[in-house]
Amino acid sequence: MKTVNPTDLQPTEFYRFMIGTIGPRPIAFASTIDNQGNVNLSPFSFFNVFGYNPPTLVFAPSINRYGHKKHTLLNLEEVGEVVINVVNYAMVEQMSLASAEFERGINEFDKTGFTAIPSAIIRPPGSPNHRQRSSAL
Ligand SMILES: Cc1cc2nc3c(=O)[nH]c(=O)nc-3n(C[C@H](O)[C@H](O)[C@H](O)COP(=O)(O)O)c2cc1C
């Protein structure tokens, strides 16, 4: 049996161990908005559902390689609302593109070709649809 002591590993090495061991993982494709109204859409695989009453979903935007908070977290600190969109196979390539390091304020719905649908109750839009979804599924 392989034994791994996290204290012997660099965080990047342990990251590789964790993502290779715990999988497959669902993707939280998180739509957020800043207090200027700029929309953000980014994927997170450190994600799951933890309860239903109250509804509890957890995802983890980590500190980026420059030591900065990701835009999703910054937006959530400004406007504490998020839409968790669910990713299917037809959306994979555009979802991956949405993970690129765009400048803050850039709207990844526009960059990736997903359709932003206004939400009924909260400010961030949701329900991205792959442009070829109907033909790809
Ligand atoms: C499939 C996939 C899963 C990802 N999961 C995470 C994650 O769980 N946590 C994280 O911090 N970044 C994750 N990323 C990277 C973020 O999507 C990426 O850093 C993104 O630029 C963050 O955007 P933001 O700064 O606009 O919030 C993932 C990327 C991909 C493609």
The ligand as an ORCA input file, in Angstrom:
! r2SCAN-3c Opt
* xyz 0 1
  C     -11.978     21.634    -15.027
  C     -11.401     22.746    -14.176
  C     -11.546     22.703    -12.796
  C     -11.010     23.731    -11.989
  N     -11.182     23.672    -10.625
  C     -10.694     24.664     -9.848
  C     -10.901     24.629     -8.429
  O     -11.541     23.751     -7.856
  N     -10.388     25.660     -7.694
  C      -9.697     26.692     -8.281
  O      -9.264     27.606     -7.580
  N      -9.491     26.745     -9.616
  C      -9.986     25.770    -10.413
  N      -9.816     25.818    -11.762
  C      -9.106     26.963    -12.332
  C     -10.034     28.186    -12.432
  O     -11.147     27.904    -13.274
  C      -9.227     29.360    -13.013
  O      -8.217     29.723    -12.082
  C     -10.062     30.554    -13.385
  O      -9.242     31.460    -14.131
  C     -10.594     31.304    -12.194
  O     -11.308     32.402    -12.711
  P     -11.610     33.727    -11.904
  O     -10.302     34.336    -11.471
  O     -12.323     34.555    -12.932
  O     -12.479     33.351    -10.741
  C     -10.324     24.813    -12.588
  C     -10.190     24.853    -13.990
  C     -10.714     23.837    -14.771
  C     -10.572     23.894    -16.283
*
